[in-house]
Amino acid sequence: MDISVAILTFNGEEYLEKLIRAVRRQKTDLKYEILVIDSGSSDHTLEIIKKYEDVRLHQIPNSEFSHGKTRNLAANLAKGRFILFLTQDAVPAHEYWMESMIEPFKISDKVGCVIGKQIPHAHGPATIKREVSIVFRGLGPDDSVSLQRKNKVTAHFNLINTFLSDTNSAVRKDFMKEIPFRDVNYAEDQAMGIDMLNAGYYKAYAPLGAVSHSHDYSVHEYFKRKFDEYVGLRNTTDYRATAGFREITLGSIKATLRDWAFISRDKEYGFTLKIKNYFTSPLYNLALRLAIRAASKTQ
C-alpha cells in the first residue's frame, strides 16, 4: 500500500461526504486507502462513512481523543508508506491533490513531512480569508515545491520555517517511529515540524496539494480560537506573542486598512458581503489582538 489518507472525525457531517468523494476521485496509479478515526460522533458522520465500503472506520471514545495521540494511532493503523492527514472539513481542491502531496517525497529520502496549501472559503470573513492567503503565499510560489531545513546557515539568518498544519499534511510513516506526534493539547503539528527539522530532515511545501478550508468564525469564536491558539503555541513550542496598547490600537487600525484593500480587490465577494466585511473587519482585528494579550497573561 502506497498511501493511507487519515481523517479524524467528530460530528463532521457538514463537509465529510464531499471530502470522501473528492479523495475517491483522485487521478493516481498509487494504491491508497481511506482510514477514518471517529471519536464519538452523534450526528450523521457514521452514516456517511458507512456508505463507502472502501472507507475503513476505527472508533474510539471521545475521552481517548487527543490531537497528537490519535494521529499516532492513525499511523499505527495505517497500511500505507505515506500518511496523508486531513481534518474533516478540508476538501481536496482537485483530482491531483494526492499526487501533489506525495511529489516532495520523491525529491529526497530526507523529506519527512509535507504541508499542502489551504484555499480559504470564498465568502468567509475577510480577516480570516486574508490571513490564510498570506500564510500560504509566504511559504512559496504555486509552481514550485519548497524545502525547509535547519542548519547553521538558516539558524544564523533566523530563517527556520517550522510551520506545519495537520489540516492538510503528509508524513513518511517510517519516520514516525522515530518522531511521533507529541501528546499535547494543541499545536501537535507545529511540534512535528520542529521535531522533523531538529532531527535533520526536510519539511516540504506542496502548493498544488491544495484543499478548500477555512473557519468562518464569528468575532467571538475568532477571539476564543486565537486565545486557545496562542496559549497552545506557548505551551507546546514556547512561542510567545504579546500585544500592548499600541499594538491593540494602531495594529488593529493598520490591519483593518489592509483588510479593506483586500476586500475592495476581492472578486469573490458580492456587494452585500463587501459592505458587511468593511464593517466587521475592525472587530476581527481587535479580537485577535485582545486574544493575544489575554493569552500572554495566562500562566
Phi and psi in degrees as GROMACS dihedral restraints (atoms count N, CA, C in turn):
[ dihedral_restraints ]
;  ai    aj    ak    al  type     phi  dphi    fc
    3     4     5     6     1   -84.7    20    10
    4     5     6     7     1   -45.5    20    10
    6     7     8     9     1  -136.2    20    10
    7     8     9    10     1   139.4    20    10
    9    10    11    12     1  -115.2    20    10
   10    11    12    13     1   119.7    20    10
   12    13    14    15     1   -90.3    20    10
   13    14    15    16     1   111.0    20    10
   15    16    17    18     1  -103.2    20    10
   16    17    18    19     1   123.4    20    10
   18    19    20    21     1  -123.5    20    10
   19    20    21    22     1   123.7    20    10
   21    22    23    24     1   -97.0    20    10
   22    23    24    25     1   127.5    20    10
   24    25    26    27     1  -124.9    20    10
   25    26    27    28     1   148.1    20    10
   27    28    29    30     1  -157.4    20    10
   28    29    30    31     1   108.2    20    10
   30    31    32    33     1    50.3    20    10
   31    32    33    34     1    55.7    20    10
   33    34    35    36     1  -106.5    20    10
   34    35    36    37     1    29.1    20    10
   36    37    38    39     1   -63.5    20    10
   37    38    39    40     1   -23.5    20    10
   39    40    41    42     1   -62.0    20    10
   40    41    42    43     1   -44.8    20    10
   42    43    44    45     1  -115.5    20    10
   43    44    45    46     1    -7.7    20    10
   45    46    47    48     1   -62.2    20    10
   46    47    48    49     1   -45.2    20    10
   48    49    50    51     1   -64.5    20    10
   49    50    51    52     1   -41.0    20    10
   51    52    53    54     1   -61.2    20    10
   52    53    54    55     1   -39.1    20    10
   54    55    56    57     1   -64.1    20    10
   55    56    57    58     1   -51.1    20    10
   57    58    59    60     1   -60.3    20    10
   58    59    60    61     1   -43.3    20    10
   60    61    62    63     1   -63.4    20    10
   61    62    63    64     1   -38.1    20    10
   63    64    65    66     1   -65.4    20    10
   64    65    66    67     1   -38.2    20    10
   66    67    68    69     1   -67.5    20    10
   67    68    69    70     1   -42.4    20    10
   69    70    71    72     1   -70.0    20    10
   70    71    72    73     1   -16.7    20    10
   72    73    74    75     1   -89.2    20    10
   73    74    75    76     1     2.0    20    10
   75    76    77    78     1   -61.5    20    10
   76    77    78    79     1   137.1    20    10
   78    79    80    81     1   -93.7    20    10
   79    80    81    82     1   102.1    20    10
   81    82    83    84     1  -159.1    20    10
   82    83    84    85     1   150.9    20    10
   84    85    86    87     1   -94.1    20    10
   85    86    87    88     1    -2.0    20    10
   87    88    89    90     1   -71.6    20    10
   88    89    90    91     1   144.5    20    10
   90    91    92    93     1   -87.6    20    10
   91    92    93    94     1   127.2    20    10
   93    94    95    96     1  -139.5    20    10
   94    95    96    97     1   161.4    20    10
   96    97    98    99     1  -128.3    20    10
   97    98    99   100     1   158.7    20    10
   99   100   101   102     1  -113.1    20    10
  100   101   102   103     1   119.7    20    10
  102   103   104   105     1  -115.1    20    10
  103   104   105   106     1   123.1    20    10
  105   106   107   108     1  -114.1    20    10
  106   107   108   109     1   128.8    20    10
  108   109   110   111     1  -111.7    20    10
  109   110   111   112     1   114.3    20    10
  111   112   113   114     1  -104.4    20    10
  112   113   114   115     1   138.5    20    10
  114   115   116   117     1  -115.6    20    10
  115   116   117   118     1    51.9    20    10
  117   118   119   120     1    96.0    20    10
  118   119   120   121     1    36.2    20    10
  120   121   122   123     1   -62.4    20    10
  121   122   123   124     1   141.9    20    10
  123   124   125   126     1  -118.1    20    10
  124   125   126   127     1     2.5    20    10
  126   127   128   129     1   -96.5    20    10
  127   128   129   130     1  -144.8    20    10
  129   130   131   132     1   -93.0    20    10
  130   131   132   133     1    12.5    20    10
  132   133   134   135     1   -55.4    20    10
  133   134   135   136     1   -49.4    20    10
  135   136   137   138     1   -66.4    20    10
  136   137   138   139     1   -35.4    20    10
  138   139   140   141     1   -63.6    20    10
  139   140   141   142     1   -40.2    20    10
  141   142   143   144     1   -63.7    20    10
  142   143   144   145     1   -46.5    20    10
  144   145   146   147     1   -60.9    20    10
  145   146   147   148     1   -42.1    20    10
  147   148   149   150     1   -72.8    20    10
  148   149   150   151     1    -7.9    20    10
  150   151   152   153     1   -68.6    20    10
  151   152   153   154     1   -23.6    20    10
  153   154   155   156     1  -111.7    20    10
  154   155   156   157     1   111.3    20    10
  156   157   158   159     1   -67.7    20    10
  157   158   159   160     1   -22.4    20    10
  159   160   161   162     1   -90.6    20    10
  160   161   162   163     1     6.8    20    10
  162   163   164   165     1  -100.9    20    10
  163   164   165   166     1   123.5    20    10
  165   166   167   168     1   -92.5    20    10
  166   167   168   169     1   123.8    20    10
  168   169   170   171     1  -108.0    20    10
  169   170   171   172     1   132.3    20    10
  171   172   173   174     1  -126.8    20    10
  172   173   174   175     1   127.9    20    10
  174   175   176   177     1  -110.7    20    10
  175   176   177   178     1   139.2    20    10
  177   178   179   180     1  -131.6    20    10
  178   179   180   181     1   154.1    20    10
  180   181   182   183     1   -64.8    20    10
  181   182   183   184     1   148.9    20    10
  183   184   185   186     1   -59.5    20    10
  184   185   186   187     1   -30.6    20    10
  186   187   188   189     1   -66.0    20    10
  187   188   189   190     1   -18.2    20    10
  189   190   191   192     1   -94.4    20    10
  190   191   192   193     1    -4.2    20    10
  192   193   194   195     1   -77.9    20    10
  193   194   195   196     1   137.5    20    10
  195   196   197   198     1  -152.9    20    10
  196   197   198   199     1   152.8    20    10
  198   199   200   201     1   -60.0    20    10
  199   200   201   202     1   -45.8    20    10
  201   202   203   204     1   -76.5    20    10
  202   203   204   205     1   -49.2    20    10
  204   205   206   207     1   -62.1    20    10
  205   206   207   208     1   -40.4    20    10
  207   208   209   210     1   -72.0    20    10
  208   209   210   211     1   -32.0    20    10
  210   211   212   213     1   -70.6    20    10
  211   212   213   214     1   -33.1    20    10
  213   214   215   216     1   -65.7    20    10
  214   215   216   217     1   -36.7    20    10
  216   217   218   219     1   -61.9    20    10
  217   218   219   220     1   -43.3    20    10
  219   220   221   222     1   -59.5    20    10
  220   221   222   223     1   -40.1    20    10
  222   223   224   225     1   -64.1    20    10
  223   224   225   226     1   -39.1    20    10
  225   226   227   228     1   -67.6    20    10
  226   227   228   229     1   -34.1    20    10
  228   229   230   231     1   -82.5    20    10
  229   230   231   232     1   -22.1    20    10
  231   232   233   234     1   -67.0    20    10
  232   233   234   235     1   141.9    20    10
  234   235   236   237     1   -98.1    20    10
  235   236   237   238     1   -14.3    20    10
  237   238   239   240     1   -82.6    20    10
  238   239   240   241     1   157.9    20    10
  240   241   242   243     1   -73.7    20    10
  241   242   243   244     1   -25.4    20    10
  243   244   245   246     1  -124.2    20    10
  244   245   246   247     1   140.7    20    10
  246   247   248   249     1  -113.8    20    10
  247   248   249   250     1   122.2    20    10
  249   250   251   252     1  -102.5    20    10
  250   251   252   253     1   114.2    20    10
  252   253   254   255     1   -93.4    20    10
  253   254   255   256     1   131.3    20    10
  255   256   257   258     1  -129.5    20    10
  256   257   258   259     1   141.9    20    10
  258   259   260   261     1   -81.1    20    10
  259   260   261   262     1   165.0    20    10
  261   262   263   264     1   -69.0    20    10
  262   263   264   265     1    -9.3    20    10
  264   265   266   267     1  -117.8    20    10
  265   266   267   268     1    17.5    20    10
  267   268   269   270     1  -107.5    20    10
  268   269   270   271     1   111.2    20    10
  270   271   272   273     1  -106.3    20    10
  271   272   273   274     1   119.9    20    10
  273   274   275   276     1   -48.9    20    10
  274   275   276   277     1   132.9    20    10
  276   277   278   279     1   -81.7    20    10
  277   278   279   280     1   -16.3    20    10
  279   280   281   282     1  -159.9    20    10
  280   281   282   283     1   179.2    20    10
  282   283   284   285     1   -82.8    20    10
  283   284   285   286     1    -0.9    20    10
  285   286   287   288     1  -115.6    20    10
  286   287   288   289     1    18.3    20    10
  288   289   290   291     1   -57.6    20    10
  289   290   291   292     1   -47.8    20    10
  291   292   293   294     1   -62.9    20    10
  292   293   294   295     1   -48.9    20    10
  294   295   296   297     1   -59.8    20    10
  295   296   297   298     1   -38.4    20    10
  297   298   299   300     1   -67.7    20    10
  298   299   300   301     1   -36.4    20    10
  300   301   302   303     1   -71.7    20    10
  301   302   303   304     1   -26.9    20    10
  303   304   305   306     1   -87.3    20    10
  304   305   306   307     1   -24.7    20    10
  306   307   308   309     1   -49.9    20    10
  307   308   309   310     1   -45.8    20    10
  309   310   311   312     1   -60.9    20    10
  310   311   312   313     1   -28.4    20    10
  312   313   314   315     1   -65.5    20    10
  313   314   315   316     1   -23.0    20    10
  315   316   317   318     1   -79.0    20    10
  316   317   318   319     1   -16.2    20    10
  318   319   320   321     1   -71.5    20    10
  319   320   321   322     1   -42.1    20    10
  321   322   323   324     1  -157.1    20    10
  322   323   324   325     1   145.1    20    10
  324   325   326   327     1   -69.5    20    10
  325   326   327   328     1   -10.2    20    10
  327   328   329   330     1   -87.4    20    10
  328   329   330   331     1    -5.4    20    10
  330   331   332   333     1   -74.5    20    10
  331   332   333   334     1   115.0    20    10
  333   334   335   336     1   -98.7    20    10
  334   335   336   337     1   -30.0    20    10
  336   337   338   339     1  -150.3    20    10
  337   338   339   340     1   157.6    20    10
  339   340   341   342     1  -134.4    20    10
  340   341   342   343     1   139.2    20    10
  342   343   344   345     1  -113.0    20    10
  343   344   345   346     1   134.1    20    10
  345   346   347   348     1   -99.2    20    10
  346   347   348   349     1   167.8    20    10
  348   349   350   351     1   -76.2    20    10
  349   350   351   352     1   150.5    20    10
  351   352   353   354     1  -118.3    20    10
  352   353   354   355     1   128.3    20    10
  354   355   356   357     1  -103.6    20    10
  355   356   357   358     1   117.4    20    10
  357   358   359   360     1   -68.3    20    10
  358   359   360   361     1   152.9    20    10
  360   361   362   363     1   -58.5    20    10
  361   362   363   364     1   139.5    20    10
  363   364   365   366     1   -58.8    20    10
  364   365   366   367     1   -36.3    20    10
  366   367   368   369     1  -111.3    20    10
  367   368   369   370     1    17.9    20    10
  369   370   371   372     1   -74.5    20    10
  370   371   372   373     1   172.5    20    10
  372   373   374   375     1   -56.3    20    10
  373   374   375   376     1   137.0    20    10
  375   376   377   378     1   -60.9    20    10
  376   377   378   379     1   -39.4    20    10
  378   379   380   381     1   -60.8    20    10
  379   380   381   382     1   -43.2    20    10
  381   382   383   384     1   -71.5    20    10
  382   383   384   385     1   -42.5    20    10
  384   385   386   387     1   -61.1    20    10
  385   386   387   388     1   -44.2    20    10
  387   388   389   390     1   -68.0    20    10
  388   389   390   391     1   -38.8    20    10
  390   391   392   393     1   -60.5    20    10
  391   392   393   394     1   -48.1    20    10
  393   394   395   396     1   -62.5    20    10
  394   395   396   397     1   -42.6    20    10
  396   397   398   399     1   -62.2    20    10
  397   398   399   400     1   -42.0    20    10
  399   400   401   402     1   -66.4    20    10
  400   401   402   403     1   -44.5    20    10
  402   403   404   405     1   -56.2    20    10
  403   404   405   406     1   -48.6    20    10
  405   406   407   408     1   -82.0    20    10
  406   407   408   409     1   -26.7    20    10
  408   409   410   411     1   -65.5    20    10
  409   410   411   412     1   -31.5    20    10
  411   412   413   414     1   -74.1    20    10
  412   413   414   415     1   -14.0    20    10
  414   415   416   417     1   -84.2    20    10
  415   416   417   418     1   -18.1    20    10
  417   418   419   420     1   148.4    20    10
  418   419   420   421     1   164.6    20    10
  420   421   422   423     1   -71.6    20    10
  421   422   423   424     1   156.7    20    10
  423   424   425   426     1   -68.4    20    10
  424   425   426   427     1   -20.0    20    10
  426   427   428   429     1   -95.7    20    10
  427   428   429   430     1     9.4    20    10
  429   430   431   432     1  -136.4    20    10
  430   431   432   433     1   149.2    20    10
  432   433   434   435     1   -90.8    20    10
  433   434   435   436     1   130.4    20    10
  435   436   437   438     1  -108.6    20    10
  436   437   438   439     1   138.6    20    10
  438   439   440   441     1  -110.5    20    10
  439   440   441   442     1   131.5    20    10
  441   442   443   444     1  -109.7    20    10
  442   443   444   445     1   140.0    20    10
  444   445   446   447     1  -144.8    20    10
  445   446   447   448     1   165.7    20    10
  447   448   449   450     1  -123.0    20    10
  448   449   450   451     1   123.1    20    10
  450   451   452   453     1  -153.9    20    10
  451   452   453   454     1  -175.6    20    10
  453   454   455   456     1   -67.0    20    10
  454   455   456   457     1   -27.5    20    10
  456   457   458   459     1   -73.1    20    10
  457   458   459   460     1   -50.2    20    10
  459   460   461   462     1   -63.5    20    10
  460   461   462   463     1   -34.5    20    10
  462   463   464   465     1   -66.8    20    10
  463   464   465   466     1   -39.2    20    10
  465   466   467   468     1   -60.9    20    10
  466   467   468   469     1   -40.5    20    10
  468   469   470   471     1   -92.8    20    10
  469   470   471   472     1     5.0    20    10
  471   472   473   474     1    54.2    20    10
  472   473   474   475     1    49.6    20    10
  474   475   476   477     1  -121.1    20    10
  475   476   477   478     1    44.3    20    10
  477   478   479   480     1   -98.3    20    10
  478   479   480   481     1   109.7    20    10
  480   481   482   483     1   -95.6    20    10
  481   482   483   484     1   105.6    20    10
  483   484   485   486     1   -98.0    20    10
  484   485   486   487     1     1.5    20    10
  486   487   488   489     1   -62.4    20    10
  487   488   489   490     1   129.5    20    10
  489   490   491   492     1  -145.7    20    10
  490   491   492   493     1   143.5    20    10
  492   493   494   495     1  -134.0    20    10
  493   494   495   496     1   125.4    20    10
  495   496   497   498     1   -76.1    20    10
  496   497   498   499     1    -1.4    20    10
  498   499   500   501     1   -55.7    20    10
  499   500   501   502     1   -37.5    20    10
  501   502   503   504     1  -157.2    20    10
  502   503   504   505     1    91.6    20    10
  504   505   506   507     1  -145.2    20    10
  505   506   507   508     1   168.6    20    10
  507   508   509   510     1  -139.8    20    10
  508   509   510   511     1   145.6    20    10
  510   511   512   513     1  -136.8    20    10
  511   512   513   514     1   140.9    20    10
  513   514   515   516     1   -74.4    20    10
  514   515   516   517     1   118.8    20    10
  516   517   518   519     1   -57.9    20    10
  517   518   519   520     1   -41.8    20    10
  519   520   521   522     1   -58.3    20    10
  520   521   522   523     1   -33.8    20    10
  522   523   524   525     1   -70.6    20    10
  523   524   525   526     1   -23.5    20    10
  525   526   527   528     1   -72.5    20    10
  526   527   528   529     1   -14.2    20    10
  528   529   530   531     1   -68.1    20    10
  529   530   531   532     1   -35.0    20    10
  531   532   533   534     1   -87.3    20    10
  532   533   534   535     1   -37.3    20    10
  534   535   536   537     1  -129.1    20    10
  535   536   537   538     1    80.5    20    10
  537   538   539   540     1   -75.8    20    10
  538   539   540   541     1   167.7    20    10
  540   541   542   543     1   -64.8    20    10
  541   542   543   544     1   141.6    20    10
  543   544   545   546     1   -71.2    20    10
  544   545   546   547     1   143.8    20    10
  546   547   548   549     1   -85.9    20    10
  547   548   549   550     1    80.5    20    10
  549   550   551   552     1  -123.8    20    10
  550   551   552   553     1   163.6    20    10
  552   553   554   555     1   -75.9    20    10
  553   554   555   556     1   -22.5    20    10
  555   556   557   558     1  -156.7    20    10
  556   557   558   559     1   153.5    20    10
  558   559   560   561     1    64.1    20    10
  559   560   561   562     1    32.8    20    10
  561   562   563   564     1   -63.1    20    10
  562   563   564   565     1   -29.1    20    10
  564   565   566   567     1   -72.1    20    10
  565   566   567   568     1   -42.6    20    10
  567   568   569   570     1   -61.3    20    10
  568   569   570   571     1   -40.2    20    10
  570   571   572   573     1   -64.2    20    10
  571   572   573   574     1   -38.2    20    10
  573   574   575   576     1   -62.0    20    10
  574   575   576   577     1   -42.6    20    10
  576   577   578   579     1   -59.2    20    10
  577   578   579   580     1   -44.1    20    10
  579   580   581   582     1   -63.4    20    10
  580   581   582   583     1   -46.6    20    10
  582   583   584   585     1   -65.9    20    10
  583   584   585   586     1   -37.9    20    10
  585   586   587   588     1   -62.8    20    10
  586   587   588   589     1   -46.7    20    10
  588   589   590   591     1   -66.7    20    10
  589   590   591   592     1   -40.0    20    10
  591   592   593   594     1   -64.1    20    10
  592   593   594   595     1   -27.6    20    10
  594   595   596   597     1   -83.5    20    10
  595   596   597   598     1    -1.0    20    10
  597   598   599   600     1    92.2    20    10
  598   599   600   601     1     9.6    20    10
  600   601   602   603     1   -94.7    20    10
  601   602   603   604     1   167.7    20    10
  603   604   605   606     1   -96.0    20    10
  604   605   606   607     1   148.8    20    10
  606   607   608   609     1  -114.5    20    10
  607   608   609   610     1   134.6    20    10
  609   610   611   612     1  -116.7    20    10
  610   611   612   613     1   152.2    20    10
  612   613   614   615     1  -113.7    20    10
  613   614   615   616     1   122.6    20    10
  615   616   617   618     1  -115.0    20    10
  616   617   618   619     1    90.0    20    10
  618   619   620   621     1   -64.6    20    10
  619   620   621   622     1   -26.2    20    10
  621   622   623   624     1   -77.0    20    10
  622   623   624   625     1   -13.7    20    10
  624   625   626   627     1   -82.7    20    10
  625   626   627   628     1    67.1    20    10
  627   628   629   630     1   -99.4    20    10
  628   629   630   631     1   145.4    20    10
  630   631   632   633     1  -127.5    20    10
  631   632   633   634     1   154.2    20    10
  633   634   635   636     1   -86.7    20    10
  634   635   636   637     1   118.3    20    10
  636   637   638   639     1  -166.4    20    10
  637   638   639   640     1   132.3    20    10
  639   640   641   642     1  -170.3    20    10
  640   641   642   643     1   164.0    20    10
  642   643   644   645     1  -103.6    20    10
  643   644   645   646     1   121.9    20    10
  645   646   647   648     1   -89.8    20    10
  646   647   648   649     1    62.4    20    10
  648   649   650   651     1   -70.6    20    10
  649   650   651   652     1   149.2    20    10
  651   652   653   654     1   -72.7    20    10
  652   653   654   655     1   171.6    20    10
  654   655   656   657     1   -60.5    20    10
  655   656   657   658     1   -43.3    20    10
  657   658   659   660     1   -64.8    20    10
  658   659   660   661     1   -43.8    20    10
  660   661   662   663     1   -63.4    20    10
  661   662   663   664     1   -37.2    20    10
  663   664   665   666     1   -65.0    20    10
  664   665   666   667     1   -42.3    20    10
  666   667   668   669     1   -59.8    20    10
  667   668   669   670     1   -47.3    20    10
  669   670   671   672     1   -64.2    20    10
  670   671   672   673     1   -42.2    20    10
  672   673   674   675     1   -60.8    20    10
  673   674   675   676     1   -45.7    20    10
  675   676   677   678     1   -70.3    20    10
  676   677   678   679     1   -35.3    20    10
  678   679   680   681     1   -60.8    20    10
  679   680   681   682     1   -50.6    20    10
  681   682   683   684     1   -60.7    20    10
  682   683   684   685     1   -39.2    20    10
  684   685   686   687     1   -63.0    20    10
  685   686   687   688     1   -47.1    20    10
  687   688   689   690     1   -75.0    20    10
  688   689   690   691     1   -31.9    20    10
  690   691   692   693     1   -65.6    20    10
  691   692   693   694     1   -44.5    20    10
  693   694   695   696     1   -64.2    20    10
  694   695   696   697     1   -42.4    20    10
  696   697   698   699     1   -63.0    20    10
  697   698   699   700     1   -39.6    20    10
  699   700   701   702     1   -65.4    20    10
  700   701   702   703     1   -44.6    20    10
  702   703   704   705     1   -70.3    20    10
  703   704   705   706     1   -32.1    20    10
  705   706   707   708     1   -93.0    20    10
  706   707   708   709     1   -43.5    20    10
  708   709   710   711     1  -115.2    20    10
  709   710   711   712     1    -2.3    20    10
  711   712   713   714     1    66.1    20    10
  712   713   714   715     1    18.4    20    10
  714   715   716   717     1   -77.4    20    10
  715   716   717   718     1   126.4    20    10
  717   718   719   720     1  -124.0    20    10
  718   719   720   721     1   123.8    20    10
  720   721   722   723     1  -116.0    20    10
  721   722   723   724     1   147.6    20    10
  723   724   725   726     1  -132.5    20    10
  724   725   726   727     1   158.9    20    10
  726   727   728   729     1  -144.8    20    10
  727   728   729   730     1   105.6    20    10
  729   730   731   732     1   -84.2    20    10
  730   731   732   733     1  -175.2    20    10
  732   733   734   735     1   -60.0    20    10
  733   734   735   736     1   -40.5    20    10
  735   736   737   738     1   -62.4    20    10
  736   737   738   739     1   -44.5    20    10
  738   739   740   741     1   -68.4    20    10
  739   740   741   742     1   -38.5    20    10
  741   742   743   744     1   -61.9    20    10
  742   743   744   745     1   -40.5    20    10
  744   745   746   747     1   -86.6    20    10
  745   746   747   748     1   -65.7    20    10
  747   748   749   750     1   -67.2    20    10
  748   749   750   751     1   -38.3    20    10
  750   751   752   753     1   -62.0    20    10
  751   752   753   754     1   -41.3    20    10
  753   754   755   756     1   -65.4    20    10
  754   755   756   757     1   -39.9    20    10
  756   757   758   759     1   -64.9    20    10
  757   758   759   760     1   -46.4    20    10
  759   760   761   762     1   -63.2    20    10
  760   761   762   763     1   -42.8    20    10
  762   763   764   765     1   -65.5    20    10
  763   764   765   766     1   -37.2    20    10
  765   766   767   768     1   -64.4    20    10
  766   767   768   769     1   -40.7    20    10
  768   769   770   771     1   -62.9    20    10
  769   770   771   772     1   -38.2    20    10
  771   772   773   774     1   -67.4    20    10
  772   773   774   775     1   -37.4    20    10
  774   775   776   777     1   -61.0    20    10
  775   776   777   778     1   -44.9    20    10
  777   778   779   780     1   -62.2    20    10
  778   779   780   781     1   -39.4    20    10
  780   781   782   783     1   -65.2    20    10
  781   782   783   784     1   -40.0    20    10
  783   784   785   786     1   -62.2    20    10
  784   785   786   787     1   -44.8    20    10
  786   787   788   789     1   -61.9    20    10
  787   788   789   790     1   -42.8    20    10
  789   790   791   792     1   -64.2    20    10
  790   791   792   793     1   -30.0    20    10
  792   793   794   795     1   -88.5    20    10
  793   794   795   796     1   -20.2    20    10
  795   796   797   798     1   -70.7    20    10
  796   797   798   799     1   123.5    20    10
  798   799   800   801     1   -91.3    20    10
  799   800   801   802     1    -4.3    20    10
  801   802   803   804     1   -87.8    20    10
  802   803   804   805     1   -20.6    20    10
  804   805   806   807     1   -82.5    20    10
  805   806   807   808     1   133.7    20    10
  807   808   809   810     1   -80.9    20    10
  808   809   810   811     1   179.8    20    10
  810   811   812   813     1   -59.5    20    10
  811   812   813   814     1   -45.9    20    10
  813   814   815   816     1   -63.5    20    10
  814   815   816   817     1   -42.7    20    10
  816   817   818   819     1   -68.1    20    10
  817   818   819   820     1   -34.3    20    10
  819   820   821   822     1   -61.2    20    10
  820   821   822   823     1   -47.5    20    10
  822   823   824   825     1   -62.5    20    10
  823   824   825   826     1   -44.7    20    10
  825   826   827   828     1   -58.7    20    10
  826   827   828   829     1   -44.9    20    10
  828   829   830   831     1   -71.7    20    10
  829   830   831   832     1   -31.0    20    10
  831   832   833   834     1   -58.7    20    10
  832   833   834   835     1   -37.8    20    10
  834   835   836   837     1   -82.2    20    10
  835   836   837   838     1   -33.6    20    10
  837   838   839   840     1   -89.4    20    10
  838   839   840   841     1   -23.5    20    10
  840   841   842   843     1   -60.3    20    10
  841   842   843   844     1   -35.8    20    10
  843   844   845   846     1   -60.0    20    10
  844   845   846   847     1   -34.8    20    10
  846   847   848   849     1   -69.1    20    10
  847   848   849   850     1   -40.9    20    10
  849   850   851   852     1   -64.2    20    10
  850   851   852   853     1   -42.8    20    10
  852   853   854   855     1   -68.2    20    10
  853   854   855   856     1   -36.4    20    10
  855   856   857   858     1   -67.7    20    10
  856   857   858   859     1   -42.6    20    10
  858   859   860   861     1   -59.2    20    10
  859   860   861   862     1   -40.8    20    10
  861   862   863   864     1   -59.7    20    10
  862   863   864   865     1   -48.2    20    10
  864   865   866   867     1   -73.3    20    10
  865   866   867   868     1   -32.6    20    10
  867   868   869   870     1   -67.9    20    10
  868   869   870   871     1   -35.6    20    10
  870   871   872   873     1   -66.2    20    10
  871   872   873   874     1   -41.7    20    10
  873   874   875   876     1   -61.5    20    10
  874   875   876   877     1   -43.9    20    10
  876   877   878   879     1   -64.7    20    10
  877   878   879   880     1   -44.5    20    10
  879   880   881   882     1   -62.5    20    10
  880   881   882   883     1   -40.8    20    10
  882   883   884   885     1   -65.1    20    10
  883   884   885   886     1   -36.3    20    10
  885   886   887   888     1   -69.7    20    10
  886   887   888   889     1   -18.4    20    10
  888   889   890   891     1   -90.9    20    10
  889   890   891   892     1    -9.5    20    10
  891   892   893   894     1   -80.6    20    10
  892   893   894   895     1   157.5    20    10
